[in-house]
């Protein structure tokens, strides 16, 4: 995956920067606390794998650094574990969450206690607690998906949308999608747009509702590849064959493989790499080495999305990946 490769390259540069820096023998270790959501679907599983890889790499290259990875089964547990990390004396905090509202107070307390705070993927409700924000390009993800849908549907027809969890990154994706459809494909009609909560089973259920409600569907944008798996199952179970294209989001190996194999319905997806969690931990250490300040004053890092089609799917397919 070209984007994953570029992130690994950045990590290699960071490792070179970190090695040998401040590794005094008796010096107290720098502690980086990491708070993640439970790996209850493919993308969050990829996030956990990326964080575990970063922990291994950072601790191997830096004798004076400890990376503490915690996982919360829900927002309440994640909130409490952030407070616990602060109580353990962490110097930096890296947070990936699905619901920023319940998590924000704990991040504010951490920041107020002098913890260098790196937020990944979903911005906090109070951005003042973010020393550095790392994200995929969510607006561009929606825009890319809209252009793929527009092309695959022939520039006209009836389209349905299956959103993620109602939250800032979902809003950015959907607004980007809607704007491009309106401006570039005026003959496409968006029939309905509903949340599927980044969940395979909910995706199947919503797809069943859509199939019963609409007798003609030309294309569907499914904003998350895990949801797309459920939507595909419901569509195949229905016996219908009217949908020209489904376009996903995330870049999971299951969906990319279908695209590689020239699936008649699953025609494209848009990347949103879980490796951004790895980048968050690397950047947290760089910030600590820089006096708890982002490098060169940069407070936001955006990782571009890329469209995956049959023409380039082999460049995005990693069969051994957790996601």
C-alpha positions in Angstrom: 0.0 0.0 0.0 1.7 3.2 -1.2 0.3 5.3 1.7 1.2 2.7 4.3 4.7 2.5 2.8 5.1 6.3 3.1 4.0 6.1 6.7 6.6 3.4 7.4 9.2 5.6 5.7 8.3 8.4 8.0 8.6 6.1 11.0 12.0 5.0 9.9 13.1 8.7 9.7 11.6 9.3 13.1 13.4 6.2 14.5 16.7 7.6 13.2 15.9 10.9 14.9 15.1 9.2 18.2 17.9 6.6 18.5 20.5 7.7 20.9 18.7 10.8 22.1 18.6 11.4 25.8 19.4 7.8 26.8 21.0 8.4 30.1 21.5 5.2 32.1 19.8 6.2 35.4 17.4 8.6 33.9 13.7 8.1 34.6 11.9 6.8 31.5 9.7 8.9 29.4 6.2 7.4 29.4 3.8 7.6 26.5 0.3 6.5 27.3 -1.9 5.3 24.5 -5.7 5.0 24.7 -7.5 3.0 22.0 -11.1 1.7 21.5 -11.7 -2.0 21.6 -10.9 -3.9 18.4 -14.5 -4.7 17.8 -14.3 -4.3 14.0 -11.6 -4.5 11.3 -10.4 -0.9 11.3 -10.1 -0.6 15.1 -8.2 -4.0 15.0 -5.8 -2.4 12.6 -5.4 0.6 14.9 -4.5 -1.8 17.8 -2.0 -3.6 15.6 -0.4 -0.3 14.5 0.0 0.8 18.1 1.5 -2.5 19.1 4.0 -2.2 16.3 4.9 1.3 17.3 5.4 0.3 20.9 7.8 -2.5 19.8 9.8 -0.2 17.5 10.0 2.8 19.8 11.0 0.8 22.9 13.6 -1.1 20.9 15.2 2.1 19.6 14.9 4.1 22.8 16.1 2.7 26.2 14.6 5.6 28.0 11.0 5.3 26.7 8.1 3.2 27.8 4.9 3.0 25.7 1.8 1.9 27.7 -1.1 0.8 25.4 -4.6 0.6 26.9 -7.9 -0.4 25.4 -11.4 0.6 26.5 -14.4 -1.6 25.6 -16.5 1.6 25.4 -16.2 5.3 25.8 -16.7 5.3 29.6 -13.9 2.7 30.1 -11.6 4.6 27.7 -12.2 7.8 29.7 -11.3 6.1 33.0 -8.2 4.5 31.5 -7.0 7.9 30.3 -7.3 9.2 33.9 -5.4 6.2 35.1 -2.6 6.8 32.6 -2.3 10.4 33.9 -2.1 9.1 37.5 0.7 6.8 36.4 2.7 9.9 35.4 2.7 9.7 31.6 4.5 12.5 29.8 2.6 12.1 26.5 -0.9 10.8 25.6 -2.0 9.4 22.3 -5.8 8.9 21.9 -7.9 7.3 19.2 -11.6 7.2 20.0 -14.9 6.6 18.2 -16.9 9.0 20.3 -15.0 12.1 21.2 -17.6 13.7 23.4 -17.3 11.4 26.5 -13.5 11.2 26.1 -12.8 15.0 25.9 -13.0 15.8 29.6 -10.2 13.2 30.4 -8.1 14.6 27.6 -8.6 18.2 28.9 -7.5 17.1 32.4 -4.4 15.3 30.9 -3.5 18.4 29.0 -4.0 20.7 32.0 -1.6 18.5 33.9 1.2 19.1 31.4 0.8 15.9 29.4 1.7 16.4 25.7 -1.5 15.3 23.9 -1.7 13.8 20.5 -5.2 13.1 19.1 -5.6 10.7 16.2 -8.5 10.4 13.7 -11.4 11.9 15.7 -11.0 15.4 17.0 -11.9 16.2 20.6 -14.9 18.4 21.3 -12.5 20.9 23.0 -9.6 21.3 20.5 -7.6 23.3 23.1 -6.5 20.0 24.6 -4.8 18.8 21.4 -1.1 19.7 21.1 -1.1 17.7 17.8 -3.9 16.3 15.7 -3.3 13.5 13.2 -6.0 12.5 10.8 -6.9 11.0 7.5 -8.4 13.4 5.0 -12.0 12.8 5.8 -13.5 15.4 3.5 -11.4 14.1 0.7 -12.5 10.5 1.5 -16.1 11.6 0.9 -15.2 13.5 -2.3 -13.2 10.6 -3.7 -16.1 8.2 -3.0 -18.6 10.6 -4.7 -16.4 10.8 -7.9 -16.1 7.0 -7.9 -19.9 6.6 -7.5 -20.6 9.2 -10.2 -18.3 7.5 -12.7 -19.5 4.0 -12.0 -23.2 5.0 -12.1 -22.7 6.7 -15.4 -23.4 10.2 -14.0 -27.0 9.6 -13.2 -29.4 7.4 -11.1 -30.5 6.8 -7.6 -27.9 6.4 -4.8 -28.1 5.5 -1.2 -25.6 6.3 1.6 -24.6 4.2 4.6 -22.8 6.5 7.0 -20.7 5.8 10.1 -21.2 6.8 13.7 -22.6 10.4 14.0 -19.4 12.3 14.9 -17.1 15.0 13.3 -15.2 12.7 11.0 -18.4 11.2 9.7 -19.9 14.7 9.1 -16.8 15.7 7.1 -17.0 12.6 4.9 -20.7 13.0 4.2 -20.5 16.7 3.6 -17.7 16.1 1.1 -19.7 13.4 -0.6 -22.9 15.4 -0.9 -21.1 18.5 -2.2 -19.3 16.7 -5.0 -22.5 14.8 -6.0 -24.4 18.1 -6.1 -21.8 20.1 -8.0 -20.4 17.4 -10.4 -23.2 14.9 -10.8 -26.5 16.8 -10.7 -28.4 13.9 -12.3 -27.6 11.7 -9.4 -30.4 11.6 -6.8 -29.4 10.7 -3.2 -32.5 8.7 -2.0 -31.5 8.4 1.7 -28.5 8.7 4.1 -28.5 6.8 7.4 -25.9 5.8 10.0 -24.6 2.2 10.1 -22.3 2.8 13.0 -19.2 1.3 11.5 -20.6 -2.1 12.3 -21.0 -5.1 10.0 -24.2 -6.4 11.5 -25.8 -2.9 11.5 -24.7 -2.6 7.9 -26.5 -5.8 7.0 -29.6 -4.6 8.8 -29.6 -1.2 7.2 -29.1 -2.7 3.8 -32.1 -5.0 4.3 -34.2 -1.9 5.1 -33.0 -0.1 2.0 -33.6 -3.2 -0.2 -37.2 -3.5 1.1 -37.8 0.2 0.8 -36.4 1.0 -2.7 -37.1 -1.2 -5.7 -34.5 0.5 -7.9 -31.0 1.3 -6.6 -28.2 2.3 -9.0 -25.3 2.6 -6.5 -24.5 2.7 -2.8 -21.7 4.5 -1.0 -20.9 2.6 2.2 -18.6 4.9 4.2 -16.8 2.0 6.0 -15.5 -1.3 4.6 -16.7 -3.3 7.6 -20.2 -2.1 7.0 -19.8 -2.9 3.3 -19.2 -6.6 4.2 -22.6 -6.7 5.9 -24.3 -4.7 3.1 -22.8 -7.2 0.5 -24.2 -10.1 2.4 -27.7 -8.6 2.6 -27.6 -7.8 -1.1 -26.5 -11.3 -2.1 -29.2 -12.8 0.1 -31.8 -10.7 -1.6 -31.2 -12.2 -5.0 -31.4 -8.7 -6.6 -29.0 -7.7 -9.4 -29.9 -4.0 -10.0 -27.1 -2.3 -8.2 -24.3 -1.2 -10.5 -21.7 -0.3 -7.9 -20.9 -0.3 -4.2 -18.0 1.9 -3.0 -16.5 1.5 0.4 -14.2 3.3 2.8 -11.1 2.3 4.7 -9.2 0.0 2.4 -9.7 -3.4 4.2 -8.0 -6.5 2.7 -11.4 -8.2 2.2 -12.8 -5.4 0.1 -9.6 -4.8 -1.8 -9.5 -8.5 -2.7 -13.0 -8.3 -4.1 -12.0 -5.3 -6.2 -8.8 -7.1 -7.4 -11.0 -10.1 -8.4 -13.2 -7.9 -10.5 -16.3 -8.2 -8.3 -19.4 -7.1 -10.4 -20.7 -4.9 -7.6 -17.9 -4.0 -5.2 -16.0 -1.7 -7.6 -14.0 0.7 -5.4 -13.0 1.8 -1.9 -11.2 4.8 -0.4 -8.2 4.4 2.0 -8.2 5.6 5.6 -5.1 3.9 7.0 -5.1 2.5 10.6 -1.3 3.1 10.5 -2.1 6.7 11.6 -2.0 5.3 15.2 1.6 4.3 14.6 2.3 7.8 13.4 0.7 9.3 16.5 3.1 7.4 18.8 6.1 8.4 16.7 5.0 12.0 16.7 4.3 12.0 20.5 8.0 11.0 21.2 9.3 13.6 18.7 7.2 16.2 20.6 8.6 15.1 23.9 12.1 15.4 22.6 11.2 18.8 21.4 10.2 20.1 24.8 6.5 19.1 24.5 6.0 21.1 21.4 5.1 19.9 17.9 8.0 19.9 15.4 8.3 23.2 13.5 5.1 24.4 15.1 3.0 22.1 13.0 -0.2 21.3 15.0 -2.0 19.2 12.4 -0.9 16.3 10.1 -3.3 15.1 7.5 -2.8 11.8 5.7 -4.4 11.9 2.2 -7.0 9.3 1.1 -6.5 7.3 -2.1 -9.1 5.7 -4.4 -8.7 2.0 -4.9 -10.0 0.4 -8.1 -9.2 -2.7 -10.1 -6.4 -0.8 -11.9 -4.4 -0.3 -8.7 -5.9 -2.7 -6.1 -2.8 -4.9 -6.0 -0.8 -1.9 -4.6 -3.2 -1.8 -1.6 -3.6 -5.5 -0.9 -1.8 -7.0 2.1 -3.2 -10.5 2.8 -1.4 -10.8 6.2 -2.8 -7.5 7.5 -5.2 -7.6 10.5 -7.4 -5.2 8.5 
